[in-house]
Amino acid sequence: MKQIITTALLLLPGLYHAQHKLKGKLSFDFGYSFHQYQMTSLNENFIDYYITEIEVLEDRITTGRSVNIGIGFSIYRYIENRINFCYDRGITESITPINLINVQDVEATYHYVARSRAFSLSFGTQFYLNQIDFLKPKSEFSFFNRLHYGPDFNIGYGFGNFTVHGAIPSENIYREFLFKANGMKYQIGFRSEYTFGINSTLVSIGLALGYQLFETSELKHYSGDNLVGFGESTPNLDFSGWYYGIYLKLGK
């Protein structure tokens, strides 16, 4: 998958010279997506122990959400280059009733949270297939003329962290451990948007779906020590998986 996406990104700029140049256009988009996360290493070597042995968690981390801010620039009518700033997050948590030692008639709960997050910067290119001459809609109906769609490719780098947080709020007891990791991020997807004008601003509402490949190095404490898991290997973060979402785009 990495080789396919990287090769596609390297070939895209060469197509620029075959097109008619238009005036540059700047745009900004804001997206929200639902993700499927693999997290196999983290779940098997860490989370599962807290589910089956200690019983302070109930679920694995398998899904999550992301927020994306993009800045796009287009000088050709069917190619847009974009810089993306993205935040991914997956979480599992539970609240467990507990009995405090040597304390009677006091109701207490243990709140346990395991959270994986990542901030990433990526560079992408999108083709607008509807702008290619032989694929342009022939209908005069405005809906089809305002519908833009095409494949989307991104490559970047991300910085992740994993937080383990335990608390007994009624007793003001709080403990937190933070670990970090980083890695390359790749995305291949498809975006479709409907564009309309408000005064001199072009507004687009779009749908995005695709596959993300984003696996980090082994988790380390900020002191430099590896996260000690309960399996056969040191856990890492794996935000890889399918995604779908919506976005709002503003441009001139």
Number of C-alpha atoms within 10 A of each C-alpha: 11 14 8 9 16 15 10 14 19 9 10 14 12 9 9 14 9 7 13 9 12 10 8 12 14 15 18 18 20 18 19 19 18 18 25 19 23 20 23 18 19 25 22 17 18 21 24 19 17 18 15 11 9 9 12 21 22 14 15 21 21 18 19 19 19 20 17 18 19 21 19 21 17 19 17 18 18 18 22 21 22 24 19 21 18 19 18 20 22 22 18 18 19 15 16 14 12 12 13 13 6 5 8 8 7 10 11 15 18 19 18 20 18 21 16 24 21 24 18 21 20 20 19 20 22 24 21 20 16 19 18 13 8 9 10 13 17 9 9 8 9 10 12 14 16 15 18 20 21 17 17 24 23 24 24 18 17 22 18 25 22 25 16 15 16 19 17 18 12 11 10 7 10 12 10 12 13 16 21 24 20 21 18 18 22 22 25 22 18 17 21 20 20 18 18 15 12 8 7 8 12 14 21 20 18 20 18 20 21 18 18 22 20 25 21 23 17 19 25 20 16 13 7 10 10 16 20 14 18 16 15 9 15 18 26 28 28 21 28 20 18 19 21 19 18 17 21 18 21 19 17 12
